């Protein structure tokens, strides 16, 4: 999907979808740290890997000059900056890393970076 053809509302909805996924992941990590449920741990690992890959791929897409959406509108610019920040500074724990406070903080940082410019 070409992001430059999305409306401001569609870009905003896309950002909200990522934020919901990150919130869900933070809640699950928090629950896991209390219970150490292995089934929950597996789901966390899978979702962490998936969202990390999705954000990284979107940031790579936006890094290409021909895919630059930052000049379309302020919403597009904020989304582009947020995705790039979330990719660069959030989700820094390895995908198969230990589920601990560091992973929670990495997800929290991605959430902050994604929402920072809105």
N, C-alpha and C positions, 0 to 999 in steps of 0.2 A: 504494500500500500504506500502510495506516495503521500508523505505528510504535507507537502506543499499544496495539495488539493483539498485538504481538510479545512473546514470552517473553524472559527475560534471556539465555538461550542463543542465541536468534535475533538479538538485538541484538548480542551479543558476536561472533557469526559475521559479522554485517554489518560490524562494525568491522574484523575480521580480513581480510575481503575487500578493504576499502579499503587496509589496510596492505600486503597482498600486491601490489595494483596500484601503490602508491607505491614499494615496494621494487623491483619490476620496472622501473618508470620510472627510478628512480635508477641501477640497474644499466645500463640502456640509455644514459642520458645519460653515464655514466662511460665506457662503451665508445665512444660517439660522440666524446667529447673526445679519445680516443686515435687513432681511425681516420678520423673525418670522413666516414663512409660516408653518402652522400646518401639511400639507401633507408632506412637506420636513422633518419636525421634526420627523414624524412617520418613514419615510424611513431611516433617520439617526439612530434612535433608533434600528431599525431592523438590519441594517448593522453593527452597533457597537456591538450589542449582538452576531451576527454571527461571526464576525472576532475575537472578544474576545474569544469566545468558540473554534474556529478553532485553534488559536494560543495556547490557554491553553491546548487543547487536544494533539497538536503536541509536546508541551513541556513535558507533562506527558509521552507521548510515548518515547521521547528521554531520559527521566530520568531513564528509565529501563535499567539496565546494558546490557541486551541482545540486546537492540536496539541502543546501542552506535555507532554512525557513525563518531565520531571525529577522529578516527585513519585511516580512509579510504583515505582522502586527505585533503588538506588545505581548499578547498571549502566546504567539508562536515563538517569540524571542525568549520569553520566560520558560516555556516548555523545553526549548532547545538547551538553554543554559542549565536547567534543572536536571535533565537527562544526562548531560555531560558531567555535571557535578556528582550526581548519584553514581555514575559509572566509575569516575576517577577516585572519589573519596569514600563512597559507601560500599557495602558488601565486599569488604577487603579480606574477610576470612575465606580460606579455601573451601570449595564446595563440599569436600568430604571431611571438613574440619570438625572438631569437637563442638558439640552444642553446649555453649556456655555463655557467660556474661559478655565475652568478647564478640560472639556472634550476634547477640542481642544488640549490642552497641553499634555493630556494623550495619545492621538493618535499620536501626534508629537514625544513624547518620545518613543513609540513603534516603530515608523518609524526609528528613530535614532538608537535604540538598535538593530533592525533587520539588519541594514546596517553597523553597527559599525565595524565589523571585516572583511569587504570586501575591 
